[in-house]
Amino acid sequence: MNKILLLQLLLIIAIWCNCTTQVAGGSSQQGNAKIIGSVVSANGLPAKWTKISVRPVGYVKTLNPSNNDSTFDAITDSKGQFSISGIYPGMYTIEANDRVSNAALIKATVYEQEDSANVGRIELKNYANITGSVDEAVLDPDSKFYVQVVGLERLEPVGDDGTFSIDDLPEGRYELRVISTKTESNPVEISGIQTRSGEIEALVVPAGWRYSRRFHLNTTETGVGINSDVIDFPVLIRLTSKNFDFDEANKNGDDIRFTKSDNTSLPYEIEMWDAADKKAQIWVKIDTIRGNDSTQAITIHWGNPDAVDSSDRASVFDTSAGFAGVWHLNDQGDIITDATYNENDGINSGSAITAGVIGNARKFTNGSNIRIPGLLNSPSSVTLSAWAMTDTSVGSGQDVISIGDVVLIRLDDNSGIGTLGSFYYDSTHYAQCYSGNFLLKTGWHYIVYTFDNENHTQRLFIDGIESAVTTDTSSLSYKAHGTDTYIGSHGDGKMDFQLIGQIDEVRVNSRAVSPDWIKLCYMNQKPDGKLIVW
């Protein structure tokens, strides 16, 4: 019994020593500031004897660690409080870990001339877990591989089978680096890995690509705000210097690839790549976008000098998904390319290239248009969509797209009904779905018109919101009307409905897409899109 009491006393003394002793990185040169805070358990009680690790945000644990005067460790006291002195100005990650099953991670900045940084109360949560597998083509039997967690004191070995697991992580967003014992090998970097308390995040480290980054699709109310799943959807990815390092990729983005969480490759189209200006627009086809979800992850890969261009627009805008024609309107010449297999290319007459909502667009003046031969197989159900803006009032209204005058989108009809969609149901009679909204000199708008032949319902949407709906008893009639499709003017050549303004990203779908599809398009494509979370 006396031995047990003695052991308990020694344990208490050891813990007390840890509480009152701060362990720095080993240098006698230290800063003047300190970081203070407190840690609580999930029940709100003080988390005593919790380990606190302070590391610079770009810190990684190496195979041959050396003294580092910017790393600090301490233990909370009996009240869950901690104070760490000798801190230099800079940005730090602070990990609180009870070394049993709970942890938390925050970031803090210590500014110049600052005496202390109070990080407040840190609440512990259950561990998160990252599991992964390294592609066998990366592995080398003559080397050992390890996984570093940037900003944390972690160096996990990769097994001979290429798998690894880090099971004591705080919830947070991480960058991992896979390194080798061979000094000449380059690390493989994967960033944007979001972990959640009590959950396992799985990933695959690919062969050939040095860099990867995950981003998430947010369809909850804080993002797009849709409830149903959307199938075979082309997601617009905008790359900028804020979310992508163009210097690490091939000149024209030839090495760009996208995968799902299970490492399945995704079709993509590079609409625009401008490494000098550090911006790109890329369309990626996602087979299913989950409604009311913020955990769905997509990974972008780059940094493979041997990769060849795999951009494939026709696989993104697949005719099996209903796409009859897609015109990005970014062509430099007078042939306006259709992105689908249908090759419904247009012929430009007078419109000029200009900056649009998504890369380049087309500017139309009086008498200019784009003619697409034929009626796109005369769809019985249809969705027309485009981004458009007008700054001049013209004639009776301004047509954005018109399939032979049979079915169209018109801005600002001057008969008092405003922006509308309409269709002919015989040679002389037409049905309209009008909003009453006039968009002259109000900037870019996303206009969508659908006609569902099964229930004879028309719907008009402006900027993702349904503006009008009507039900008729008739179907589209392509008889005795125009023979071609026009962008920027009337479908049978009338000049009364000439558009003077700009148009971008015109699409025709041979089915009536859902309101959630339309809202997802708008919330993804608008300049401050809400779908992508980096």
C-alpha positions in Angstrom: 0.0 0.0 0.0 2.8 2.4 0.9 4.4 1.8 -2.5 1.2 2.6 -4.3 0.8 5.9 -2.3 4.4 6.7 -3.1 3.9 6.2 -6.8 0.8 8.4 -6.7 2.7 11.1 -4.9 5.5 11.0 -7.5 3.0 11.2 -10.3 1.3 14.3 -8.7 4.8 15.9 -8.3 5.6 15.1 -12.0 2.4 16.6 -13.2 2.9 19.7 -11.0 6.3 20.1 -12.5 4.9 20.0 -16.0 2.3 22.5 -15.1 4.8 25.1 -13.9 7.5 24.4 -16.5 7.3 25.6 -20.1 9.5 23.7 -22.6 10.7 25.9 -25.4 12.5 24.8 -28.6 15.8 24.8 -27.0 17.3 28.2 -28.0 18.4 30.7 -25.4 17.2 33.5 -27.8 13.5 34.1 -27.2 10.9 36.6 -28.0 9.2 39.0 -25.6 5.5 38.1 -26.0 3.4 35.4 -24.5 0.4 33.4 -25.4 -2.3 32.8 -22.7 -5.6 31.0 -22.7 -7.6 28.2 -21.2 -8.9 24.8 -22.2 -12.2 23.2 -21.3 -13.7 19.8 -22.0 -16.8 19.2 -24.0 -18.8 19.4 -20.7 -17.4 22.9 -20.0 -15.2 21.8 -17.1 -11.5 22.9 -17.0 -9.3 20.5 -19.0 -6.4 20.2 -16.6 -3.0 18.6 -17.5 -3.7 19.1 -21.2 -0.7 19.4 -23.5 -0.4 22.7 -25.4 1.8 22.7 -28.5 2.6 26.0 -30.2 4.1 25.8 -33.7 4.7 28.3 -36.6 1.9 27.8 -39.2 4.4 26.4 -41.8 6.2 24.1 -39.3 6.8 20.4 -40.1 8.4 17.8 -38.0 11.4 16.4 -39.8 13.3 13.1 -39.7 16.3 14.8 -38.2 14.8 17.4 -35.8 17.0 20.2 -34.6 16.6 22.9 -31.9 13.9 25.3 -32.9 13.4 28.5 -31.0 9.9 29.0 -32.4 8.3 25.8 -31.0 6.9 25.7 -27.5 5.1 23.1 -25.3 3.4 23.4 -22.0 0.8 21.8 -19.8 -2.4 23.4 -18.5 -2.7 23.8 -14.8 -5.5 22.5 -12.5 -7.8 25.3 -13.8 -7.1 24.4 -17.4 -5.1 27.6 -17.9 -1.8 28.1 -19.7 0.7 30.8 -20.3 3.6 30.5 -22.7 6.3 33.2 -22.8 9.3 33.9 -25.1 7.1 34.1 -28.2 8.3 35.8 -31.4 5.9 37.8 -33.6 4.3 35.6 -36.2 1.4 33.3 -37.0 1.1 30.1 -34.9 -1.0 26.9 -34.7 -2.0 26.0 -31.1 -2.9 22.4 -30.4 -4.5 21.4 -27.2 -4.5 17.6 -26.7 -5.4 15.6 -23.6 -3.5 12.6 -25.1 -6.4 10.3 -24.6 -9.3 11.1 -27.0 -9.8 14.8 -27.3 -8.1 17.8 -28.9 -8.6 21.2 -30.4 -6.7 23.4 -32.9 -6.7 27.2 -33.3 -4.5 29.7 -35.0 -3.2 32.9 -33.4 -1.1 35.8 -34.5 1.4 37.6 -32.3 2.1 41.1 -33.5 5.2 43.2 -33.2 5.5 45.1 -29.9 2.7 42.9 -28.4 3.2 41.8 -24.8 0.6 39.0 -25.0 -1.9 37.3 -27.2 -5.0 36.0 -25.3 -6.5 33.2 -27.4 -9.5 32.8 -25.0 -11.2 29.5 -24.2 -10.4 26.4 -26.3 -12.9 23.6 -26.2 -11.8 20.0 -26.7 -13.6 17.7 -29.1 -13.2 14.0 -30.0 -10.3 13.2 -32.2 -10.5 13.3 -35.9 -8.8 10.7 -38.1 -7.0 10.9 -41.5 -6.4 7.6 -43.2 -4.7 7.3 -46.6 -3.0 5.2 -49.1 0.0 6.1 -51.2 0.0 5.0 -54.8 2.3 2.0 -55.3 4.1 3.9 -58.1 5.2 6.4 -55.5 6.6 3.8 -53.2 10.3 2.8 -53.4 11.4 -0.5 -51.7 14.8 1.2 -50.9 13.2 4.1 -49.0 11.0 4.7 -46.1 8.0 7.1 -46.4 6.5 9.4 -43.8 3.6 11.8 -43.6 4.0 15.3 -42.1 1.1 17.4 -40.9 2.0 21.1 -41.6 1.7 23.1 -38.4 1.6 20.2 -36.0 4.1 17.9 -34.3 3.3 14.8 -36.4 5.5 12.5 -38.4 3.6 9.3 -39.2 5.2 6.3 -41.0 3.7 4.9 -44.2 3.4 1.1 -44.0 5.0 -1.2 -46.6 1.5 -1.6 -48.1 1.3 2.2 -48.7 -1.2 2.9 -46.0 -1.1 5.4 -43.1 -3.3 6.6 -40.3 -3.2 9.7 -38.1 -5.8 9.1 -35.4 -5.2 11.8 -32.8 -5.9 15.0 -34.7 -7.9 17.9 -33.7 -10.8 18.9 -36.0 -9.5 21.3 -38.6 -8.2 21.9 -42.1 -4.8 20.5 -42.9 -2.0 20.2 -45.4 -0.1 16.9 -45.5 3.3 16.2 -47.1 4.5 12.7 -48.0 8.3 12.6 -47.7 11.0 10.0 -48.4 14.2 9.1 -46.7 15.9 9.6 -50.1 17.2 13.2 -50.0 16.8 13.8 -53.7 13.0 13.0 -53.8 10.5 15.8 -53.7 7.6 15.8 -51.2 4.1 15.2 -52.4 1.8 17.9 -51.0 -2.0 17.6 -50.3 -3.8 20.6 -48.9 -7.4 21.5 -48.0 -8.0 18.4 -46.0 -11.0 19.1 -43.7 -11.3 16.8 -40.7 -14.3 16.6 -38.4 -14.5 15.5 -34.8 -15.2 11.8 -34.5 -15.0 11.2 -38.2 -12.5 9.5 -40.5 -11.3 11.4 -43.6 -9.8 9.1 -46.3 -7.5 10.2 -49.1 -5.3 8.8 -51.8 -1.8 10.1 -52.6 -1.5 9.9 -56.4 1.7 9.0 -58.4 3.2 11.7 -60.7 1.5 14.8 -59.2 3.4 16.7 -56.6 0.6 18.9 -55.5 -3.1 18.3 -54.6 -5.7 20.4 -52.9 -9.2 19.6 -51.7 -12.1 21.9 -51.9 -15.7 21.3 -50.8 -19.1 21.8 -52.3 -21.5 23.6 -50.0 -25.2 23.2 -50.8 -26.5 24.1 -47.4 -28.1 27.4 -46.5 -24.7 28.9 -45.9 -23.8 28.1 -49.5 -26.1 27.4 -52.4 -29.2 26.4 -50.4 -30.6 23.5 -52.3 -32.2 20.3 -50.8 -32.2 17.8 -53.6 -29.3 16.0 -55.3 -28.3 17.3 -58.7 -27.0 14.8 -61.3 -24.3 15.2 -64.0 -23.7 18.8 -63.2 -20.8 20.9 -64.7 -19.2 22.8 -61.8 -17.3 26.0 -62.6 -14.0 26.2 -60.8 -12.3 29.6 -60.8 -8.6 29.5 -60.0 -6.8 32.7 -58.9 -3.5 33.5 -57.1 -5.5 33.2 -53.8 -6.3 29.6 -54.2 -3.7 28.2 -56.7 0.0 28.6 -57.4 0.2 28.9 -61.2 4.0 28.6 -61.1 3.7 25.0 -59.9 1.6 23.9 -62.9 2.4 23.3 -66.5 2.3 26.3 -68.8 -1.2 25.8 -70.2 -2.6 23.7 -67.3 -2.0 20.5 -69.1 -1.3 18.7 -65.8 -4.5 19.7 -64.1 -6.7 16.8 -63.0 -9.7 16.4 -60.7 -10.8 13.4 -58.7 -13.6 12.4 -56.2 -12.8 11.3 -52.7 -12.5 7.7 -53.9 -9.8 8.8 -56.4 -12.2 8.4 -59.4 -11.2 10.8 -62.2 -13.6 13.5 -63.2 -14.0 14.9 -66.8 -13.1 18.6 -67.1 -12.8 21.4 -69.6 -10.4 24.3 -69.3 -12.3 27.2 -70.8 -9.6 29.7 -70.0 -6.0 29.5 -68.6 -4.0 32.7 -68.1 -0.8 31.9 -66.2 0.5 35.4 -66.6 -2.6 37.0 -65.1 -2.9 34.0 -62.7 -6.5 33.1 -63.4 -8.4 30.2 -65.0 -11.9 29.0 -65.5 -12.5 25.2 -65.6 -15.7 23.2 -65.9 -15.7 19.9 -64.0 -18.5 17.3 -64.4 -19.7 16.0 -61.0 -21.9 12.9 -61.3 -23.9 13.7 -58.1 -23.9 16.9 -56.1 -25.5 16.2 -52.8 -28.3 18.5 -51.6 -28.0 20.2 -48.2 -24.4 19.1 -47.7 -21.1 20.7 -47.0 -18.8 17.7 -46.7 -18.5 16.6 -50.4 -14.9 17.0 -51.4 -13.2 17.2 -54.8 -9.4 17.2 -55.3 -7.5 19.2 -57.8 -4.0 17.8 -58.8 -1.1 19.5 -60.5 2.6 19.5 -60.8 3.3 16.7 -63.3 5.7 17.9 -66.0 5.0 14.7 -68.0 1.3 15.1 -68.1 -0.5 15.8 -71.4 -3.7 17.8 -71.8 -6.8 15.9 -70.9 -9.4 18.7 -71.2 -12.5 17.2 -72.7 -15.4 19.6 -73.1 -17.8 17.1 -74.8 -17.5 14.7 -71.8 -18.4 17.6 -69.4 -21.4 18.8 -71.4 -22.6 15.4 -72.2 -25.5 15.0 -74.7 -26.7 12.0 -72.5 -27.3 14.6 -69.8 -29.6 16.6 -72.2 -27.1 19.2 -73.5 -28.1 20.1 -77.0 -25.7 23.0 -77.3 -23.3 25.0 -75.1 -21.6 28.1 -76.3 -19.0 29.7 -73.9 -18.7 32.6 -76.4 -14.9 32.9 -75.7 -13.7 32.1 -79.2 -11.4 34.7 -80.8 -12.5 34.1 -84.3 -15.9 34.1 -86.1 -16.6 30.4 -85.5 -18.4 30.1 -82.2 -17.7 26.6 -80.8 -20.4 24.3 -79.3 -18.9 22.5 -76.4 -21.0 19.4 -76.9 -20.6 16.3 -79.2 -23.3 17.8 -81.4 -20.9 20.4 -82.8 -23.6 23.0 -83.3 -21.0 25.7 -84.0 -22.3 29.2 -84.6 -21.2 31.8 -87.2 -20.5 35.2 -85.8 -21.7 38.3 -87.6 -20.6 41.5 -86.0 -20.3 40.6 -82.3 -17.0 41.4 -80.6 -15.1 39.6 -77.9 -15.3 41.2 -74.4 -14.9 40.4 -70.8 -17.8 38.4 -69.4 -19.0 36.7 -66.2 -17.0 33.6 -67.0 -13.9 34.5 -68.9 -14.7 36.1 -72.2 -18.2 36.9 -73.7 -19.7 38.6 -76.7 -20.7 42.2 -77.2 -23.6 42.8 -79.6 -24.4 46.0 -81.4 -27.3 46.8 -83.8 -27.3 44.3 -86.6 -24.9 41.8 -85.0 -25.7 38.2 -84.1 -24.5 34.6 -84.0 -26.3 32.2 -86.3 -26.4 28.5 -85.5 -27.6 26.5 -88.5 -30.7 24.4 -87.7 -33.0 24.0 -84.8 -31.0 21.8 -82.5 -33.1 18.7 -83.3 -36.3 20.6 -82.4 -36.5 19.6 -78.7 -40.1 19.1 -77.4 -39.0 19.9 -73.8 -36.4 22.6 -73.5 -34.3 24.8 -71.2 -32.7 28.0 -72.5 -30.2 29.8 -70.3 -27.7 32.6 -70.6 -26.0 35.5 -68.8 -27.0 38.7 -70.4 -26.9 42.5 -69.8 -28.3 45.4 -71.9 -27.7 49.1 -71.6 -29.7 50.4 -74.5 -33.5 50.2 -75.2 -34.2 48.7 -78.6 -37.5 48.2 -80.5 -40.0 45.8 -79.0 -37.5 43.9 -76.8 -34.2 42.2 -77.0 -33.8 38.4 -77.8 -31.0 36.6 -76.0 -31.5 33.2 -77.8 -34.2 32.1 -80.2 -34.6 28.7 -81.7 -36.2 29.6 -85.0 -38.5 32.0 -83.2 -40.3 29.0 -81.9 -38.9 29.2 -78.4 -36.9 32.1 -77.0 -35.7 34.3 -74.1 -36.4 38.1 -74.5 -35.3 40.9 -72.3 -37.6 43.9 -71.6 -40.5 43.4 -73.9 -41.9 46.9 -74.3 -45.5 45.9 -74.2 -45.3 46.2 -70.4 -44.6 42.5 -69.6 -40.8 42.8 -69.3 -38.4 39.9 -69.5 -40.0 36.7 -70.7 -39.8 33.3 -72.3 -42.3 32.2 -75.0 -43.1 29.4 -77.4 -45.2 28.9 -80.5 -47.8 26.1 -80.4 -48.9 26.5 -84.0 -48.0 28.7 -87.0 -49.6 31.9 -85.6 -50.2 31.5 -81.8 -47.7 31.6 -79.0 -47.8 31.3 -75.2 -45.7 33.6 -73.0 -44.3 33.4 -69.5 -43.4 36.9 -68.4 -41.9 38.4 -65.3 -42.8 42.0 -65.4 -39.1 42.7 -64.7 -37.1 45.2 -66.8 -33.4 44.7 -66.7 -32.1 47.7 -68.7 -28.9 49.1 -67.2 -29.0 46.8 -64.2 -25.8 44.8 -65.0 -25.4 41.0 -65.6 -28.3 38.7 -65.0 -28.7 34.9 -65.3 -31.9 34.2 -67.3 -33.4 30.7 -67.6 -36.6 29.6 -69.4 -37.9 26.1 -69.3 -40.8 24.3 -71.0 -41.8 20.9 -69.8 -43.8 19.1 -72.5 -45.2 16.5 -70.2 -47.2 18.9 -68.2 -47.1 21.9 -70.6 -45.6 24.2 -68.0 -43.4 27.2 -68.6 -41.1 28.7 -66.0 -39.0 31.8 -66.1 -36.1 32.3 -63.7 -34.0 35.5 -63.1 -30.8 35.1 -61.0 -31.8 31.7 -59.8 -35.3 32.8 -58.5 -38.5 31.7 -60.2 -40.1 34.9 -61.6 -43.1 33.4 -63.5 -44.9 30.1 -64.1 -47.7 29.3 -66.5 -49.5 26.1 -67.6 -50.9 25.6 -71.1 -52.4 22.7 -73.0 -50.2 22.9 -76.1 -46.8 21.7 -77.2 -44.0 23.4 -79.2 -44.6 23.6 -82.9 -41.5 24.1 -85.2 -43.6 24.4 -88.4 -43.8 27.6 -90.5 -41.2 29.5 -88.5 -37.5 30.2 -88.8 -35.0 27.5 -89.8 -32.0 28.5 -87.7 -31.1 29.3 -84.1 -29.8 32.8 -83.2 -28.0 34.4 -80.3 -28.5 38.1 -79.9 -31.3 38.5 -82.4 -34.7 37.1 -83.4 -35.0 33.5 -84.7 -36.5 34.4 -88.0 -34.3 37.3 -88.8 -36.5 40.2 -87.6 -34.5 43.2 -86.5 -37.2 44.4 -84.0 -35.7 42.3 -81.3 -32.0 43.0 -81.7 -30.0 42.8 -78.4 -27.6 45.6 -77.8 -25.4 44.6 -74.9 -23.4 41.5 -73.8 -24.1 37.8 -73.6 -22.2 35.0 -71.9 -22.5 31.2 -71.5 -25.5 30.3 -73.6 -27.0 26.8 -73.2 -29.8 24.8 -74.7 -30.9 21.6 -72.9 -33.4 19.1 -74.4 -35.2 18.7 -71.1 -36.7 21.0 -68.5 -34.2 21.2 -65.7 -35.2 21.5 -62.1 -35.3 24.7 -60.0 -32.5 23.3 -57.9 -30.4 22.8 -61.0 -31.0 26.4 -62.0 -30.2 27.8 -58.6 -27.1 25.8 -58.4 -26.0 27.2 -61.8 -26.5 30.7 -60.7 -24.9 30.3 -57.2 -21.9 28.6 -58.8 -21.4 30.8 -61.8 -21.9 34.3 -60.4 -18.7 36.2 -59.7 -19.0 35.7 -55.9 -20.1 32.1 -56.2 -21.2 30.3 -53.1 -20.8 26.6 -54.1 -17.0 26.2 -53.8 -15.3 26.4 -50.4 -11.5 26.3 -50.5 
